Structures are given as structure tokens and as C-alpha cells.
Amino acid sequence: MIDSLNKLWRIFLPSERRKVLWMLLLVVVMAGVETLGVLSITPFLSVLGRPEVIEENPVLSAAYDYLDFTSNQDFVVALGLASIILVVGSSAFKIVTQHLINRFVHLQRHILSARLLSKYLQQPYEFFLDRNPAVLSKNVLSEVDQLVFELIKPLSQLVAQGAIVVCMGFLILLYDPLMAVGIVGFVVLIYVVIYRVFRTWLEGIGKERREANGKRYQACSEVLGGIKDVKVTQSTSSYQRKFDISSRLFSRHTAANETLNQSPLYLVEAAAYGGLIVIALVLLIRSDDIAYVLPILGLYGFSAYRMLPAAQIMFRGFAKLKFNMASLDAIYEDLALPSAIETSSNSPMALSKEIKISDVRYAYPTASDKPVLENFNLTIPVNSCVGIVGKSGSGKSTLMDVLLGLLTPQSGEVLIDGTPLGPENIQSWQRSVGYVPQHIYLADASIKENIAFGVPLPDINMPRVERAARAAQLHEFVLSELEAGYDTMVGDRGVRLSGGQCQRVGIARALYRNPVILLLDEATSALDGETEDSLGASVRELYGMKTIVLISHREASLVQCDELVDIQYERKGKRHPLITHQR
């Protein structure tokens, strides 16, 4: 428990911790004001039942004389009004305090989600190779909500209501210590027994709930992301069943947790009702004077009215801490991931001579003893076109990721005009690179937004969009075939465009930022021969103006390159006897 609370405290930023401390101070003041409101009931009921108490009680007598009352009835009315003002005032202060707590809690939903997403985006590309995107999305959107609304909010209420319970308990302790200890001890015993019995079970179903939530996100993401294949293979029932199983388990565990949270209240309410009757009988046995019994019974009754909901909220806070510990652990661990190194320059990196790959070795973390690249060497002169060929799985795409700065070699280096590529200049280098993958990702946005990918809509430079589209032989199609032109929505992942059109958008995107080097990774291999030739013509128009690296497993698509390299030979330090020629 202490470890979990420590993790929760460390999740907050220093500025947020200061806010928490200020809210704790407000909570203490709120509990004090609430106690005064309850305390004001006792003198009112005492005087109402037996007016002579005014003369017997020195405090009431002094107040009576100081305020210059001449009638007991007027004094009773004044006490009643004062009690109402205190109770209403305490409620108003409670509303203000609760609003501040709610605002803090709901802002944490935004702050934690934004921090977690930012932390993920700062991770190296390797991080995403073995992390499911659906799980990461679930953490940002669902688990943060679970942490905020099912843990942070209940705990804030626990602290607020705990202060009220302590103050109320101290109040009734002043009137009758023995009875107060008995009442509070009985209520605490009920909650402690229930919590101790079910805490391990709560922690277990909390972990299962988180796993089930991840599986239902994954099932939904897979079936909607691959809807064409799902329809063709008639797999809808399989994915529906997969979703139903995890969704049902998620719902059952959530319901079980809610039931356990609510159950003690019903037991304690019944006990409190019976307890008030017992207290009334005990007080009557002690004294036959109903005027003596009435104020004390009112104090206990009103205290119970305030304390029982507070005690229930405290129990829910403890229970939710156990139930949602898995969410807390997951978010705490991911927020502790290392941050990216800040670079001092935002300008693109220049290329005036050559790119040199020197003795590079790279192996994926899951297969560190099986390097994909071993002692790999390659020199790419500026404004040249180098074609890379090789069988599937030979390391072509890995080489491309190394050139992009997405993968860091375990040994060797990539030199840009003699400058080693490293964490301090990777972002500058990536601003100089245009990249066209085999499968173009298109957002559900307009053509111009997809070409100027990542640029806010008001900042899109339309002349640059059109210039890039012309270079990709896309401009005429957009103007003649699409009614909305560059404002045409492409649909999710470009479903309203053909494969060739999607690839042209990808090439235009790569050219939008006027890169010094263009990397094409199997960019045309999934297209038919005619479309591939057409796109090849688009690329050939850039020869001599850009440094181009073309990767393909088909040598025929690379015949116009300055140099052809077979990666299977080059990775072993040998030159393949392919023709090296000038255009």
C-alpha cells in the first residue's frame, strides 16, 4: 500500500505536488468548518428542550448577556439561525473545495495522457518493434482514465472524507468517550474485515481487468483495421467471439468491484440505525429527562449522517487502490522511460559530398546473436542514385531504417559528409530525408494534408504542395479527376484512392519538405507493371537533383541507377558482380 502511494506521488510533477498540498490544507479547513456546523446543533437542541440551560451553561449565559437578549424564545431562534448558517456555510465551503479537487483530478486526465503519449513518442524506433500499438493506445486513453477516475479521484475523496471522520469522531469523543470508541470501533471493524478478506481478490481481478481491457482493444483494432481481409476470409464471427470474451470478463470484474465497494454501506447503515436506537435507550436509562437525551441523540444522529457516507468513500478509496494497482504500475513504469535527447538545431542537415556507411553491424534486440547487417560498408555520393537489391529478409529494410536514423548500429557508424550520425543530430538529419515506404500510411484527411503530413492545416504551403504533386505526377489527376481537388478526403488509410495514387501521394509527401536525399523502400513492388513504370518515370525525373537510394528485390526496376548493390554480398564484405554503370 505504501509503495503504491509512493508511486502515485512520484507520478505527479513538482508543480502538481504543490497543488496537492494546498488541497490538503483546504480539506483540513473544510473538515473543521463541517464539525462546527454539526457542533452548533447541540446547544440549539439543548435550549429547545430545556430553556433553563441558558442560565446553567456559562458559555450560553455569556452569549445571552453579551448579545443583549431579553427573551429565551428569541435566543433559541438565534441559535437555530446560527446553526443553519454554519451548516449551509460548511456545505458551501465543501462545494468550493470539491470543485477544486474535481478540477485538479480532471486536469490530471489531460496531463497524464499528454505526458504518456509524449513519452512514447520520444522512444527510439526499436521500442515500437515489440510493443503492440493497441496496448499503447489503451494505456494513453483507457488506463489513464482508469487511474484518474478510479484511483486518484477516490483517494482525493478518501483524504477529504477522512478528515471529516476524524473531526466528527473527536467531537463525539468529547461527549462520551466510552460510547464514541465503541461506535467508531464497530464501524471501522466492519470495513477493515471486509477489506482484509477481499484485498488479495481485488488485486487479482484488477490485473485480469487490465489484461481483458487490452485484449478487447486489440480485437477491435485488428478487426476494424483489417476489415477487407476479415470480410473475405469470413472471420467476423471469430473476431466477434474474441472481443466478446475479453469484454465480458472486463465488465464482470468491473461490476464485482463496484458491488464490493457498495456492500459495506448497507451493512453499516443497518448497524447505525440499530445503534441509534440502542444509544437512545441507554441514555434514557441513564436519565429519564428527555431534554437531556435529545441534544446528545441529535449530535450522534447528525454525526452519523455526515460520517457514514464519508466512511464509505474512504473504504472505496482503499478498495480501488487495490483494484487499480495494475494500471498504476503500468503508467508509472512507462512514465519512467528515458526521455529523448534535446537537439540544439532545428535546421535540416546539409549533404554536399557523400553518405558513408562504415563497418555497420545491427542485430534486433530479440535476436542479438543473429545480426542482419555485419561489417556492412557502402558509399553514396551526393546526387547519385544507388539501387539496393536482395532477397526478402536479406536486410534491405533494416539498412533503410539505419539510413533514416531509426535504428542505431551496435557497431560501426553512418557518416554524413564525415560527421557521425548520432542522437545529437538525428532529428536534423531526418529533416533532410524524404522517405517513401512500400505501404503508405494515409490519414483520414484531405490530399493536401496527407502531402504536407504533420503540418497544421493553416500552415500548409499550397505552392509547395502543388510542386511536390507535379514532381510525383499527381497534380493533373487531382485537378481533373477530383471535384474537391486538394481538399478531397482520402478516407481511412486512403481507401478512396488506388494503390498507384496512394504511392504518388507518398512520393509527393517525401518531396514536400525539399529533402536532400530520397529513400524509397520497395515503394513500387506492390504495384502492377504499368503503374510501376509510371512511378519509376516520376522518380527518374529527380535523377541528378536529389541523392536517391532505391531498394527493391527486383533488379529490373533499378536499371537506371548509377550503381547496383546486392546486399547479400555487400553485407559479407564482398562486391556482387552486377554491372556498375553511368546513365
C-alpha positions in Angstrom: 0.0 0.0 0.0 2.7 2.5 1.0 4.7 1.5 -2.2 1.6 2.2 -4.3 1.0 5.6 -2.7 4.7 6.5 -3.2 4.4 5.6 -6.9 1.3 7.7 -7.2 3.0 10.7 -5.5 6.1 10.3 -7.8 3.8 10.3 -10.9 2.9 13.9 -10.2 5.1 16.8 -11.4 6.6 19.1 -8.7 4.0 21.8 -9.5 1.2 19.3 -9.1 2.5 18.1 -5.8 2.3 21.7 -4.5 -1.3 21.8 -5.6 -1.9 18.6 -3.7 -0.5 20.1 -0.5 -2.7 23.2 -0.9 -5.7 21.0 -1.4 -4.8 19.0 1.8 -4.9 22.3 3.7 -8.3 23.2 2.2 -9.5 19.7 3.2 -8.5 20.2 6.8 -10.2 23.6 7.0 -13.3 22.1 5.3 -13.4 19.3 8.0 -13.1 21.9 10.8 -16.0 24.0 9.3 -18.1 20.9 8.9 -17.5 20.0 12.5 -18.5 23.4 13.7 -21.8 23.0 11.7 -22.6 19.8 13.5 -21.5 21.1 16.9 -23.9 24.0 16.5 -26.8 21.5 16.6 -26.2 20.5 20.2 -26.7 23.9 22.0 -29.8 24.6 19.8 -31.4 21.2 20.8 -30.4 21.7 24.5 -32.0 25.1 24.8 -35.0 24.0 22.7 -35.7 21.1 25.1 -34.8 22.9 28.3 -34.6 26.7 28.2 -33.1 26.9 31.7 -29.9 25.5 30.2 -29.2 29.2 29.2 -28.6 30.1 32.8 -26.8 26.8 33.7 -24.3 26.9 30.9 -21.7 29.7 31.3 -21.0 29.9 27.6 -24.7 30.2 26.6 -25.3 32.6 29.5 -22.4 34.9 28.5 -23.6 34.9 24.8 -27.2 35.7 26.0 -26.0 38.7 28.1 -23.4 39.9 25.5 -25.9 40.0 22.7 -28.5 41.6 25.0 -31.3 39.1 24.5 -34.4 39.7 26.6 -36.4 36.6 25.6 -35.4 32.9 25.7 -37.5 32.3 22.6 -35.6 34.9 20.7 -32.3 33.3 21.8 -33.5 29.9 20.6 -34.4 31.4 17.2 -30.9 33.0 17.1 -29.2 29.7 17.9 -31.3 28.0 15.2 -30.3 30.6 12.6 -26.7 30.4 13.6 -26.8 26.7 13.3 -28.4 26.9 9.8 -25.8 29.5 8.7 -22.9 27.3 9.9 -24.3 24.2 8.2 -25.1 26.0 5.0 -21.7 27.7 5.1 -19.9 24.4 5.7 -21.8 23.0 2.7 -20.8 26.0 0.5 -17.2 25.7 1.5 -17.4 21.9 0.8 -18.7 22.6 -2.7 -15.9 25.0 -3.4 -13.3 22.6 -2.0 -14.8 19.7 -4.0 -14.8 21.8 -7.2 -11.1 22.5 -6.8 -10.4 18.8 -6.2 -12.5 17.8 -9.2 -10.8 20.3 -11.4 -7.4 19.0 -10.3 -8.4 15.4 -10.9 -9.9 16.1 -14.4 -6.8 18.1 -15.4 -4.7 15.0 -14.5 -6.6 13.1 -17.2 -5.2 15.5 -19.8 -1.8 16.0 -18.2 -1.1 12.3 -17.7 -2.4 11.3 -21.1 -0.3 14.0 -22.8 2.8 13.1 -20.8 2.4 9.4 -21.5 1.9 10.0 -25.3 4.8 12.4 -25.3 7.0 9.8 -23.5 6.0 7.1 -26.1 6.8 9.5 -29.0 10.3 10.2 -27.5 11.2 6.5 -27.5 13.5 5.1 -30.2 12.0 3.2 -33.1 13.2 -0.1 -31.6 10.7 0.5 -28.7 7.8 0.1 -31.0 9.0 -3.1 -32.6 7.9 -5.3 -29.7 5.1 -3.1 -28.3 1.5 -3.6 -29.6 0.1 -0.2 -30.8 -3.3 -1.2 -29.4 -1.8 -1.6 -25.9 0.0 1.8 -26.1 -3.3 3.4 -27.2 -5.1 1.6 -24.4 -2.6 3.0 -21.9 -3.0 6.6 -23.1 -6.8 6.6 -23.4 -8.2 3.9 -21.1 -5.7 3.1 -18.4 -5.1 6.8 -17.7 -8.8 7.3 -17.3 -8.9 4.2 -15.0 -6.0 5.6 -12.9 -7.6 9.1 -12.7 -11.2 8.4 -12.1 -10.9 5.0 -10.3 -7.8 5.8 -8.2 -6.8 9.4 -7.9 -10.3 10.7 -7.5 -11.4 8.1 -4.9 -8.1 8.8 -3.0 -8.7 12.5 -3.0 -12.2 11.9 -1.7 -10.7 9.4 0.9 -8.5 12.2 2.3 -11.3 14.7 2.3 -13.8 12.5 3.9 -11.2 11.0 6.3 -10.6 14.5 7.7 -14.3 14.8 8.3 -14.5 11.4 10.0 -11.5 12.3 12.3 -13.1 15.6 13.3 -16.5 14.1 13.9 -15.1 11.3 15.8 -13.2 13.7 18.1 -16.4 15.7 18.6 -18.4 12.8 19.8 -15.4 11.6 21.8 -15.7 14.8 23.9 -19.3 14.0 24.9 -19.0 10.3 25.8 -15.5 8.7 25.2 -16.6 5.2 26.0 -19.6 5.2 23.7 -17.7 7.0 21.0 -14.9 4.4 21.0 -17.4 1.7 20.8 -19.3 3.2 17.9 -16.3 4.2 15.8 -14.6 0.8 16.6 -17.6 -1.1 15.4 -17.8 0.8 12.1 -14.1 0.6 11.5 -14.2 -3.2 12.3 -16.8 -3.8 9.6 -14.8 -2.0 6.9 -11.4 -3.5 8.0 -12.7 -7.1 8.0 -14.3 -6.7 4.5 -11.1 -5.0 3.2 -8.8 -7.6 4.7 -10.8 -10.5 3.4 -11.1 -9.2 -0.2 -8.0 -7.2 -0.8 -6.0 -10.1 -2.5 -9.0 -10.9 -4.6 -9.4 -7.3 -5.6 -5.8 -7.1 -6.7 -6.2 -10.3 -8.7 -9.3 -9.2 -10.6 -7.8 -5.8 -11.1 -4.9 -7.4 -13.1 -7.3 -9.6 -15.0 -9.5 -6.5 -15.8 -6.5 -4.7 -17.3 -5.5 -7.7 -19.4 -9.0 -8.1 -20.6 -9.2 -4.4 -21.5 -6.1 -4.7 -23.5 -7.4 -7.8 -25.4 -10.7 -6.1 -26.3 -8.8 -3.0 -27.6 -6.6 -5.3 -29.6 -9.5 -7.4 -31.0 -11.4 -4.2 -32.0 -8.3 -2.6 -33.6 -7.4 -5.8 -35.6 -10.9 -6.4 -36.9 -11.5 -2.8 -38.0 -8.0 -2.3 -39.3 -8.1 -5.4 -41.5 -11.8 -5.3 -42.4 -11.2 -6.2 -46.0 -9.4 -9.4 -45.1 -11.9 -10.2 -42.3 -14.7 -9.9 -44.8 -13.1 -12.0 -47.5 -12.0 -14.8 -45.1 -15.4 -14.8 -43.3 -13.6 -14.2 -39.9 -16.1 -11.8 -38.4 -17.6 -14.4 -36.0 -14.1 -15.3 -34.8 -13.1 -11.7 -34.0 -16.6 -11.0 -32.5 -16.1 -14.0 -30.2 -12.6 -12.9 -29.3 -13.9 -9.4 -28.4 -16.9 -10.8 -26.5 -14.8 -13.0 -24.2 -12.5 -10.2 -23.1 -15.2 -7.6 -23.0 -17.5 -9.8 -20.9 -14.6 -10.5 -18.4 -13.8 -6.8 -18.2 -17.4 -6.0 -17.4 -17.8 -8.8 -14.9 -14.7 -7.7 -12.9 -15.7 -4.1 -13.0 -19.2 -4.9 -11.7 -17.8 -7.2 -9.0 -15.5 -4.3 -7.8 -18.5 -1.9 -7.7 -20.6 -4.3 -5.7 -17.9 -4.8 -3.2 -17.5 -1.0 -2.9 -21.2 -0.5 -2.2 -21.8 -3.5 0.1 -20.4 -2.2 3.4 -22.6 0.9 3.3 -25.7 -1.2 3.5 -24.3 -3.2 6.5 -23.2 0.0 8.3 -26.5 1.8 7.6 -28.4 -1.0 9.2 -25.9 -1.1 12.1 -26.2 2.7 12.5 -30.0 2.6 12.6 -29.9 -0.1 15.3 -27.1 1.7 17.1 -29.1 5.0 17.4 -32.0 3.1 19.0 -29.6 1.4 21.5 -28.0 4.8 22.3 -31.4 6.3 22.9 -32.3 3.5 25.2 -29.0 3.7 27.1 -29.4 7.5 27.5 -33.0 7.1 28.8 -31.8 4.5 31.3 -29.1 6.9 32.5 -31.6 9.8 32.7 -35.3 10.0 32.5 -35.1 13.6 31.3 -35.8 13.7 27.5 -34.4 17.2 27.4 -31.0 15.6 28.4 -31.3 12.8 25.8 -32.5 14.9 22.9 -29.3 17.1 22.2 -26.9 14.1 22.6 -29.1 11.9 20.4 -29.2 14.8 17.8 -25.4 15.1 18.0 -24.9 11.3 17.4 -27.6 11.2 14.6 -26.2 14.2 12.7 -22.6 13.0 13.2 -23.7 9.6 11.8 -25.4 11.3 8.9 -22.1 13.0 8.0 -19.7 10.2 8.9 -21.3 7.2 7.3 -21.0 8.4 3.7 -17.5 9.6 4.5 -16.5 6.2 5.9 -18.0 4.6 2.8 -16.0 6.8 0.4 -12.8 6.1 2.5 -13.4 2.3 2.1 -14.0 2.7 -1.7 -10.7 4.6 -1.9 -8.8 1.7 -0.3 -10.6 -0.9 -2.4 -10.0 1.0 -5.6 -6.3 1.3 -4.8 -6.0 -2.5 -4.7 -8.3 -3.0 -7.8 -6.4 -0.4 -9.9 -2.9 -1.2 -8.8 -2.1 -2.8 -12.2 -3.0 0.4 -14.0 -0.9 2.5 -11.6 2.1 0.2 -12.1 1.8 0.2 -15.9 1.6 4.0 -16.2 4.3 4.5 -13.5 6.7 2.3 -15.4 6.1 3.9 -18.8 6.4 7.4 -17.4 9.8 6.4 -16.1 11.0 5.6 -19.6 14.1 7.7 -20.6 13.4 10.9 -22.5 14.8 11.8 -25.9 17.9 13.9 -26.1 17.1 17.5 -27.0 18.9 18.7 -30.0 20.1 22.3 -30.3 19.4 22.7 -34.0 16.1 22.6 -35.8 17.5 23.2 -39.3 17.9 20.3 -41.8 21.3 18.7 -42.1 23.3 19.6 -45.3 24.7 17.0 -47.6 27.4 18.2 -50.0 29.8 15.2 -50.6 28.7 11.7 -49.6 27.0 9.3 -47.2 29.3 6.7 -45.9 28.2 3.5 -44.1 31.3 2.1 -42.3 31.6 -1.4 -40.8 28.0 -1.3 -39.6 26.6 -4.2 -37.5 23.0 -4.4 -36.5 21.0 -7.1 -34.8 17.4 -6.8 -33.5 17.1 -7.0 -29.7 15.0 -10.2 -29.9 17.8 -11.9 -31.9 21.0 -10.2 -30.8 23.2 -13.2 -31.8 21.9 -13.1 -35.4 23.0 -9.8 -37.0 21.0 -8.6 -40.0 23.9 -6.4 -41.0 27.5 -7.4 -40.3 30.6 -5.2 -41.2 28.4 -3.5 -43.9 30.1 -0.8 -46.0 28.6 1.5 -48.6 29.3 4.9 -50.0 26.6 7.0 -51.6 27.9 10.1 -53.5 25.7 13.2 -53.4 23.1 13.5 -56.2 23.7 9.9 -57.2 21.2 7.1 -57.5 22.1 3.8 -55.8 20.0 0.7 -56.1 19.9 -2.0 -53.4 18.7 -5.5 -54.3 18.4 -8.7 -52.3 16.0 -11.4 -51.4 13.2 -10.8 -48.9 14.6 -10.9 -45.4 18.2 -10.1 -46.5 18.3 -6.8 -44.6 17.3 -4.2 -47.2 14.6 -2.5 -45.0 16.9 -2.7 -42.0 19.6 -0.8 -44.0 16.9 1.7 -44.9 16.0 2.2 -41.2 19.7 2.7 -40.3 20.0 5.4 -43.1 16.8 7.0 -41.7 18.3 7.1 -38.2 15.5 5.0 -36.8 17.9 2.1 -35.8 21.3 2.7 -34.2 24.0 0.2 -35.2 25.6 -1.8 -32.4 29.0 -1.0 -34.0 30.2 1.0 -37.0 28.8 4.3 -38.0 26.9 6.3 -40.6 28.8 9.4 -41.7 27.2 12.4 -43.4 30.0 14.4 -45.1 32.3 12.9 -42.5 30.0 13.8 -39.5 28.9 10.7 -37.5 25.1 10.3 -37.2 24.1 10.3 -33.6 21.5 11.3 -31.1 22.5 14.9 -31.2 21.9 15.3 -34.9 19.5 12.6 -35.9 16.5 15.0 -35.9 18.3 17.4 -38.1 19.2 14.6 -40.5 15.6 13.3 -40.6 14.5 16.8 -41.6 16.8 16.4 -44.7 15.3 13.0 -45.7 12.4 12.1 -47.8 11.1 8.6 -47.3 8.7 6.5 -49.3 7.9 3.1 -47.8 6.2 0.2 -49.5 2.9 0.7 -47.7 2.0 4.4 -47.5 0.1 5.4 -44.4 -2.6 7.9 -45.3 -4.6 9.7 -42.6 -8.4 10.2 -42.9 -7.8 13.7 -44.1 -7.5 15.7 -47.4 -4.9 15.1 -50.1 -3.1 18.3 -49.2 -3.0 17.4 -45.5 -1.5 14.0 -46.4 1.1 15.5 -48.7 2.1 18.1 -46.0 1.9 15.3 -43.4 2.2 16.6 -39.8 1.9 20.3 -40.8 -1.1 22.1 -39.2 -3.8 23.0 -41.7 -3.4 26.8 -41.5 0.4 26.4 -42.1 0.3 24.3 -45.2 2.2 25.9 -48.1 0.0 25.2 -51.2 2.6 26.2 -53.8 4.9 23.6 -52.2 2.1 21.0 -52.1 1.4 21.5 -55.9 5.1 21.5 -56.7 5.6 18.2 -54.9 2.4 16.8 -56.5 3.7 17.7 -60.0 7.0 16.0 -59.3 5.1 12.9 -58.3 2.8 13.2 -61.4 -0.2 13.6 -59.2 -1.2 17.2 -59.9 -3.1 16.6 -63.1 -5.1 13.7 -61.6 -6.1 15.8 -58.6 -7.3 18.8 -60.7 -9.0 16.8 -63.5 -10.4 13.8 -61.6 -11.3 15.0 -58.2 -14.1 17.5 -57.8 -12.7 18.9 -54.5 -9.2 19.0 -55.8 -6.6 19.0 -53.0 -9.4 19.2 -50.4 -10.6 15.7 -51.4 -10.8 13.4 -48.4 -8.9 10.2 -49.0 -10.7 8.1 -46.4 -9.1 5.9 -43.7 -5.7 4.7 -45.0 -6.5 6.0 -48.4 -9.4 3.7 -49.2 -10.8 6.1 -51.8 -7.6 6.1 -53.9 -6.0 3.4 -56.0 -2.7 1.8 -55.0 -0.8 3.9 -57.5 -2.4 7.1 -56.4 -1.5 6.3 -52.8 2.1 5.8 -53.8 2.1 9.1 -55.6 0.8 10.8 -52.5 3.6 9.2 -50.6 6.2 10.4 -53.1 4.7 13.9 -53.0 4.9 13.8 -49.2 8.5 12.9 -49.3 9.2 15.8 -51.7 7.1 18.4 -49.8 10.0 19.4 -47.5 12.5 19.5 -50.4 14.8 16.8 -48.9 18.5 16.4 -49.9 18.1 12.6 -50.1 15.2 10.4 -51.2 14.9 6.9 -49.8 12.4 4.5 -51.5 11.9 1.2 -49.8 10.1 -1.2 -52.1 7.9 1.8 -53.0 6.6 0.2 -56.2 6.9 -3.5 -55.6 3.2 -4.0 -54.8 2.0 -2.3 -58.0 1.3 -3.6 -61.5 4.0 -3.2 -64.2 2.4 -0.2 -65.9 1.8 1.7 -62.7 5.3 0.8 -61.5 6.8 2.1 -64.8 4.8 5.3 -64.5 6.0 5.9 -60.9 9.5 5.0 -62.0 9.4 7.8 -64.5 8.4 10.2 -61.7 11.4 9.2 -59.8 13.8 9.3 -62.8 12.9 13.0 -63.3 14.6 13.6 -60.0 17.9 12.0 -61.0 20.9 14.4 -60.7 18.9 16.8 -58.5 18.5 14.5 -55.4 20.5 11.8 -53.8 18.3 8.7 -54.2 18.5 5.3 -52.7 16.1 2.7 -54.2 15.6 -0.6 -52.5 13.9 -3.5 -54.3 14.1 -7.2 -54.7 13.7 -6.8 -58.4 16.8 -5.8 -60.4 14.7 -4.8 -63.4 13.2 -1.8 -61.5 16.7 -0.4 -60.8 18.3 -0.4 -64.3 18.6 3.4 -64.3 20.6 3.6 -61.1 24.2 4.8 -61.1 25.2 1.7 -59.1 23.6 -1.5 -58.1 24.5 -3.3 -54.9 23.4 -6.7 -53.8 23.0 -6.5 -50.0 23.6 -10.3 -49.6 27.2 -9.8 -50.9 27.9 -6.4 -49.6 26.9 -7.3 -46.0 29.6 -10.0 -46.1 32.2 -7.5 -47.3 32.1 -8.8 -51.0 31.1 -6.9 -54.1 28.5 -8.6 -56.3 29.4 -8.7 -60.0 26.4 -6.6 -61.0 27.0 -4.0 -63.7 28.0 -0.6 -62.3 27.3 1.9 -65.0 26.7 5.6 -65.7 23.5 6.8 -67.1 
